Amino acid sequence: MSTSECRVQLETDSDRKQTLSRKVTSALLVFTLCLATAAAAVLLFNNYTQKPGQDEDTYDLHHTLRQISNVRAAIHLEGHHNESMKTSVEWQAQVDQYHSQGGFTLDDNEIVIPQNGLYFVYSQASFRVSCSGGNDQDDDSAHNPLVHVSHTVKRWSSSYGNNRRREYQTILHSVRTACQKMNSSDPDQDGKWFTAVYMGAVFNLRRGDRLKTVMEERMLQQLEDDAGKTFFGVFAL
């Protein structure tokens, strides 16, 4: 073999090695790009399908913010008899099942509305009425007089057009007739009639409106003021 033929053969082998090296490099580059693309796709898929429970910190934050945004204004008061008050129960805060949120305040025994809106107003008064006992064998109504118990919620609002004089309008009123002669072996319970007057309705109220309750003075003496029996509340809708 001549010198020129050897040179050609060597050059051909070198070209083949370079071509093979380029192919291997290209294949590795393509494989790396494919791997990176696949990893990015998996990451995006996980982020898209990830549930709140998979990221505790983020979920807790979102849950807390959602709860804050959903808090509705509300107040619930418990009533107790106060001998110095002649026309209403004394509504007390920080007792029994009391709660308040969203800007409600209790001022001068009246609930003050924090913002304009629709509100559900409710109240209950419970009584232990004294019934006169006649002859056990006489069912004549003269010996078993009827006793009427009533409960009223009144509203004052600047929308009434007279801010100087605090004039109230009745928004809830209920009257019940109670009394039935009762025979009991317990002398403390004989002649007593237990009754509760509950009422509630939805009203469009304004910021600064005031709500109060009114009861007959003679009935306040017979008020049941144990926990959960006499209450007054409002909550936003």
C-alpha positions in Angstrom: 0.0 0.0 0.0 1.4 3.3 -1.0 1.9 6.3 1.3 -1.0 8.2 -0.3 -3.4 5.3 0.2 -2.5 5.1 3.9 -3.2 8.8 4.3 -6.6 8.6 2.7 -7.4 5.6 4.9 -6.4 7.4 8.1 -8.4 10.5 7.1 -11.5 8.4 6.5 -11.2 6.7 9.9 -10.8 10.1 11.6 -13.9 11.5 9.8 -15.9 8.5 11.0 -14.8 9.0 14.6 -15.8 12.7 14.4 -19.2 11.9 12.9 -19.9 9.3 15.6 -18.8 11.8 18.3 -21.2 14.4 17.0 -24.1 11.9 16.8 -23.5 10.9 20.4 -23.3 14.5 21.6 -26.5 15.3 19.7 -28.3 12.3 21.2 -27.2 13.3 24.7 -28.3 16.9 24.2 -31.7 15.7 22.9 -32.1 13.3 25.9 -31.2 16.1 28.3 -33.8 18.4 26.8 -36.5 15.8 26.9 -35.7 15.0 30.5 -35.9 18.7 31.4 -39.2 19.1 29.5 -40.7 16.1 31.3 -39.6 17.4 34.7 -41.2 20.8 34.0 -44.4 19.2 32.8 -44.6 17.1 36.0 -44.0 20.2 38.2 -46.8 22.1 36.4 -49.2 19.2 36.7 -48.5 18.9 40.4 -49.0 22.6 41.0 -52.3 22.5 39.0 -53.7 19.5 40.7 -52.4 20.1 44.2 -55.1 20.1 46.8 -55.1 22.6 49.8 -54.3 19.8 52.2 -51.0 19.1 50.4 -49.6 22.5 51.5 -50.6 22.9 55.1 -49.2 26.5 55.6 -50.9 27.8 52.4 -54.2 26.0 53.2 -54.3 27.3 56.8 -53.7 30.9 55.6 -56.4 30.7 53.0 -58.8 29.0 55.5 -58.2 31.7 58.1 -58.8 34.5 55.5 -61.9 32.8 54.3 -63.3 32.5 57.9 -62.5 36.2 58.5 -64.3 37.3 55.4 -67.3 35.2 56.3 -67.7 36.5 59.8 -71.2 37.9 60.2 -72.2 40.6 62.7 -74.1 39.0 65.6 -75.0 39.6 69.2 -76.8 37.5 71.8 -77.7 38.8 75.3 -79.1 37.1 78.4 -81.8 38.8 80.4 -82.0 39.2 84.1 -84.6 40.9 86.4 -83.3 44.2 87.9 -85.7 45.7 90.4 -84.5 49.2 89.5 -85.7 48.7 85.9 -89.5 49.1 85.6 -90.1 48.6 81.8 -87.6 46.0 80.6 -85.4 43.1 81.5 -81.8 44.1 82.1 -79.7 42.7 79.2 -76.3 41.6 80.2 -73.1 40.9 78.4 -70.3 38.6 79.4 -72.6 36.0 81.0 -74.0 32.6 80.1 -74.3 32.2 76.3 -73.5 35.9 75.5 -71.5 36.6 72.3 -70.9 39.6 70.1 -69.0 40.2 66.9 -69.0 42.5 63.9 -69.3 45.8 65.7 -72.5 45.4 67.7 -72.6 47.3 71.0 -74.9 47.3 74.1 -75.6 50.9 75.2 -78.1 51.9 77.8 -79.7 48.5 77.7 -80.2 48.9 73.9 -78.5 47.1 70.9 -76.9 49.5 68.5 -76.7 48.4 64.8 -73.2 48.6 63.3 -73.9 48.8 59.6 -76.8 49.2 57.1 -78.3 45.8 56.0 -80.7 43.1 56.6 -80.8 41.6 60.1 -82.8 39.0 61.9 -84.0 40.3 65.3 -85.3 37.9 67.9 -86.1 37.8 71.6 -87.7 35.6 74.2 -89.1 36.2 77.6 -90.0 33.4 79.9 -92.4 33.8 82.9 -93.7 31.8 85.8 -97.2 33.2 86.2 -99.1 33.0 89.4 -102.6 31.7 89.0 -105.2 31.9 91.7 -106.5 28.6 92.9 -110.2 28.1 93.5 -112.1 25.1 94.6 -110.5 22.0 93.2 -113.9 20.8 92.0 -114.9 24.1 90.5 -113.8 24.8 87.0 -115.6 28.1 86.8 -113.4 30.7 85.0 -114.0 33.2 87.8 -111.8 31.1 90.0 -109.2 30.7 87.2 -108.6 34.2 85.8 -106.6 34.6 82.6 -103.2 36.3 82.8 -101.9 38.0 79.7 -98.1 38.2 79.1 -96.6 40.4 76.5 -93.2 41.2 75.0 -92.2 44.0 72.7 -89.1 45.1 70.7 -89.0 48.7 69.6 -86.7 50.5 67.2 -85.3 54.0 67.1 -83.8 55.2 63.8 -82.5 58.5 62.4 -84.5 57.6 59.3 -87.6 58.5 61.3 -86.7 62.1 60.7 -86.6 63.3 64.4 -83.1 63.0 65.9 -83.8 65.4 68.8 -86.5 63.3 70.3 -85.9 59.6 70.7 -89.2 58.2 69.5 -89.4 54.4 69.1 -91.6 52.4 66.8 -92.7 48.8 67.6 -91.2 46.2 65.2 -92.1 43.1 67.2 -94.9 42.5 69.6 -96.4 39.3 71.0 -99.2 38.7 73.6 -100.0 35.3 75.1 -102.8 34.4 77.4 -101.8 32.1 80.2 -103.3 30.7 83.3 -104.7 27.5 84.1 -105.3 26.2 87.6 -102.7 23.6 88.4 -102.8 21.0 91.2 -99.4 20.0 92.4 -98.0 18.2 95.4 -95.3 20.8 95.5 -96.6 23.9 97.3 -93.9 26.0 95.5 -95.3 24.9 92.1 -99.0 24.9 92.9 -100.9 27.6 91.0 -98.0 28.4 88.7 -98.1 28.5 84.9 -94.9 28.5 82.9 -94.9 30.2 79.6 -92.4 31.7 77.1 -93.0 34.5 74.6 -90.8 34.2 71.5 -90.7 36.4 68.4 -88.4 37.0 65.5 -88.4 38.6 62.0 -86.1 40.1 59.4 -85.7 43.9 59.1 -83.8 46.3 57.0 -81.9 48.3 59.6 -79.5 51.3 59.4 -76.2 52.0 61.0 -76.8 53.6 64.4 -80.4 52.2 64.8 -81.2 51.2 68.4 -83.3 48.3 69.5 -84.8 47.9 73.0 -87.4 45.6 74.7 -90.5 46.6 76.7 -92.4 44.6 79.2 -95.1 45.2 81.7 -93.7 46.1 85.1 -96.1 43.7 86.9 -94.8 40.8 84.7 -91.1 41.5 85.4 -91.7 40.3 88.9 -92.5 36.8 87.5 -89.6 36.7 84.9 -87.7 33.5 84.6 -84.1 34.6 84.2 -82.3 31.3 84.4 -79.7 30.7 81.6 -81.3 30.2 78.2 -84.8 31.2 79.2 -84.8 35.0 78.5 -82.7 36.4 75.7 -82.3 39.1 73.0 -80.3 39.0 69.9 -79.6 40.2 66.3 -77.5 38.8 63.5 -76.8 40.0 60.0 -78.0 38.1 56.9 
